[in-house]
Amino acid sequence: NVTGSWRINDYTISFNSNGGSAVTAQTVTAGGKATEPSPAPTKDDYTFGGWYKEDTLTTAWNFSTDTVNANTTLYAKWTS
């Protein structure tokens, strides 16, 4: 007779503000959604342009629909 237990994974969402103010990391249960940091980070002489999935700032993260299934870093986009 074998018994087992399952544990749902928790993942860390880190926010790289690319020179802006610090943003606290979040812990999210697998398949869950991250919460958009509020207030948004600030950076002198720049306007915050959202969080992106890669450091090349190609694909915006959608806090309404994107789910977390691994440790993830999101990157801040800035416009001058």
C-alpha positions as CSV (number, residue, x, y, z in Angstrom):
1,N,0.0,0.0,0.0
2,V,1.6,3.2,-1.2
3,T,0.4,6.7,-0.3
4,G,1.7,10.0,-1.5
5,S,1.0,13.6,-1.2
6,W,1.2,16.4,-3.7
7,R,2.4,19.8,-3.1
8,I,1.5,22.7,-5.4
9,N,4.6,24.6,-6.5
10,D,5.1,28.2,-5.6
11,Y,7.2,30.4,-7.9
12,T,8.9,33.8,-7.5
13,I,8.1,36.7,-9.8
14,S,11.0,39.2,-9.7
15,F,10.8,42.7,-11.1
16,N,13.9,44.2,-12.8
17,S,13.2,47.9,-12.8
18,N,16.1,48.6,-15.2
19,G,17.5,51.4,-13.1
20,G,14.1,52.5,-11.6
21,S,12.9,52.3,-8.1
22,A,12.9,48.9,-6.4
23,V,9.9,46.6,-6.7
24,T,9.3,43.8,-4.3
25,A,9.2,40.2,-5.6
26,Q,6.0,38.1,-5.3
27,T,5.4,34.5,-4.6
28,V,2.7,33.0,-6.8
29,T,1.2,29.5,-6.8
30,A,1.7,27.5,-10.0
31,G,-0.9,28.5,-12.6
32,G,-1.7,31.7,-10.7
33,K,-1.5,35.3,-11.7
34,A,1.0,37.9,-10.5
35,T,-0.4,41.2,-9.2
36,E,0.7,44.3,-11.0
37,P,3.0,46.3,-8.6
38,S,1.4,49.4,-7.4
39,P,2.6,52.0,-7.4
40,A,4.6,51.5,-10.6
41,P,8.3,52.1,-10.3
42,T,9.7,55.5,-11.0
43,K,12.9,56.7,-12.7
44,D,14.0,60.3,-13.0
45,D,13.2,61.9,-16.4
46,Y,11.5,58.7,-17.7
47,T,8.0,57.4,-18.0
48,F,7.2,53.8,-17.0
49,G,6.0,51.8,-20.0
50,G,5.0,48.5,-18.5
51,W,6.4,45.1,-17.6
52,Y,7.9,42.8,-20.2
53,K,8.7,39.1,-20.4
54,E,12.2,39.5,-21.7
55,D,15.1,41.9,-21.3
56,T,14.7,42.9,-25.0
57,L,11.3,44.3,-24.0
58,T,9.5,42.6,-26.9
59,T,6.5,40.9,-25.2
60,A,4.4,42.8,-22.6
61,W,3.2,40.8,-19.6
62,N,-0.6,40.9,-19.3
63,F,-1.5,40.7,-15.6
64,S,-5.1,39.9,-16.4
65,T,-4.3,36.7,-18.5
66,D,-0.7,35.6,-18.1
67,T,-0.1,32.8,-15.6
68,V,3.0,31.8,-13.7
69,N,4.4,28.3,-14.1
70,A,8.1,28.9,-13.4
71,N,10.3,31.4,-11.5
72,T,10.0,34.5,-13.7
73,T,11.7,37.9,-14.1
74,L,9.8,40.8,-15.6
75,Y,11.6,43.8,-17.0
76,A,10.5,47.5,-16.8
77,K,10.3,49.5,-20.0
78,W,11.0,53.2,-19.9
79,T,10.5,56.1,-22.3
80,S,12.3,59.4,-22.0
